[in-house]
Amino acid sequence: MAAVQDGLYLLRHRGRLIEYWGGSQAGGLYDSLTSAASVFLLGQLRMSSGLPLYLNFGDCHFGFDVIDLDEIRWGSFQAGVVGKAWMLLDDCLSMDKVCVAYMHLVSSFFDVCAGIAQGRKASVFNFNTAVKSLHDTIALKSTGSHLTYPDGRVVSLSMLTRCALQAAQRTTIQLLLRW
């Protein structure tokens, strides 16, 4: 039943949710080669200039298990999931009940107040919708990394789309080869 509900929900709202997150989170994965090349180039540029390099990598390893369900509700509402569709989402998030079994002891069923089921069709969509606020907060508070070219242009690596980041890498490589 959950798969049918997820399928119908995504059929109607997939595009709206992806548009809300932005292209960098679609699918839940970044292009790892592009990210690694960016870090490598940034490190090489800073080391050759005698500047320190500080990196901070975050990973939501247990994110699915601890994500706040109210964040999913609020993010979905901001993405434009309203009315009956929002009520359906609310019901789907509220209906998860579990019990704990240890050897021969079994607890009674109780509501899950945090976390979403892994492996369901809408789980990645719901998770990305909830962590959008985290992504926005980090982008707002962090100056991010940037490249300054000899002609004075400054390019922020944290605000680039995948295609723009690849173009910045090509330009940086060309400048390094000339140097």
N, C-alpha and C positions, 0 to 999 in steps of 0.2 A: 504494500500500500504506500509506503514511504517513497519508493522509486517512482510510482505513478504521480504522486503529489509533486515531487521534485521536478519530474519531467514537464509537467504542466506549468509549474511556476517558472521554470527556465525558458520554456517555449515563449512565454509572454514577456519576461523581464530580462533575459540574458543581455541583450544589447544595451539596455538602460543601465544595468549594473556595471558592465565593462566600461561604458562611457564615464560613469561616476568615478571609477578607480583611476582611470588613465591607462594608457597603453603599457606602462612599465610593469603593471601587476597582472595583466591578462594572462591567464593560464597558471598563475601562481609561481612562475619561474622566470628568472632573468637569464639573459644570455651569458653564461659563465665565461666564455672565452673573451668576449668584449670587456667584461668587468675585470678579468685578470690582466688583460693587456693595458687597461687604463691604469690600474694600480702599479703595474710594472713601469709604464712610461712616466707616471707621476713620481715614483721613487727615483728613477734614473735622473730625471730633470732636477729634482730637489738635491740629490746627492752631488751632482755635478756642479751645482751652484753653492754648495756648502751649507745648505739649509736643512733643518731637522724635518723628519717625516713622522707624523702621528696618524695612525689608522685606527678606525673603530669599526668592527664588523659586528652586526647584530643578527641573531638567528632566532626565530620564534620556534625553537625545537619542540616545546610542549604547547605551542599556541592553540592547537585544536582542543586540547584537554582543559584549558583554563580560560578561554575567551569568554568575555562577559556577554550573555545573551541580550542584555539591554543595548549593548553597543551594536549588535547585529540589527536589532529592531530600529534603532535610531539611524544607523547608516543606510538601511534599506529605505526608510522614510525619506531621508535626504536625497537618495538616488531616484526617488519618484515612485516607489512602490507604495501605493496608498489604497484606501478603501478595502474592498473584499480581499484583494490580493495580500494586503498587509495583515489583515485578520487571519488569513490562511497561514501566512508565515508565522505569525504569533502562535497560532494553534500548533503548528509543526514543532516549533521550538519548545513549547510548553508540555507536549505530550510524552517526552522522553522520561521514562520511569525505569529504575534499576533496582536490583537487590544485590547484596553482597553475600557470597557463599565462602565459608571457611571450614574446611573439612566437613563435618556433619551439621554445622550450624548455618542457618540461612536467615538473613534479616528480612524484614518486611520491605515492600516496595516503597521507594521514596522518589521525589522529583529531583531531576538533575538541574541545578541552578546555574551551572557554568559548563562550558565546553559543548562542542557539537560532534556529532557522529562522523567518524572518518570513513571514507569510501562511498558516501552517498553522493548523488549527482550534484546537489546544490551546496555541498559542504565547502568547497573551495570558493565558490561565489559568496557565500555567507561570511566566510572567514575574511576574505579580501575586503568585503564591504565594511566589516568591523574594524580592521586595522588601517583603513584609510585615514582615520583621525590620527593614529600614531604616526603614519607617514607624513601627514601634513604638519604635525607638531614638530617633528624632527627637521623637516625642510624649513620651517619658520625659524627655529632656534639655532640651526646650524648654518655656519657660513659656507660649509661644503668645501670642496676642492675646486681649484680653478687653475687654468693655464694662462699665462700672459705671454703673448707673442711679441717678437721684436718690433712689429709695427704698432704696438700699443693695445691690440685687441685683447680683451679678457674673456675667456670662455669658462663658464661654471660647469664642472663635470656632473654635479648632482642634479642639475636641471635639464640635462640633455635627453632627448629621445634617443632610441637605439640608433637610428640612421644618422642623427646629428653627432652622436658620440663616435661612431665609426668614421665619419668625415673628419672630426677633430683628431682622431688617432692618425688617419692618413696624413693630415697636414703636419702633425707633430713629427711623424716619422720622416716626412720629406724635409722638414727643417733640420732634424738631427742628422740626416744623411748629408745635407749641404754643409753643416757645421763641421 
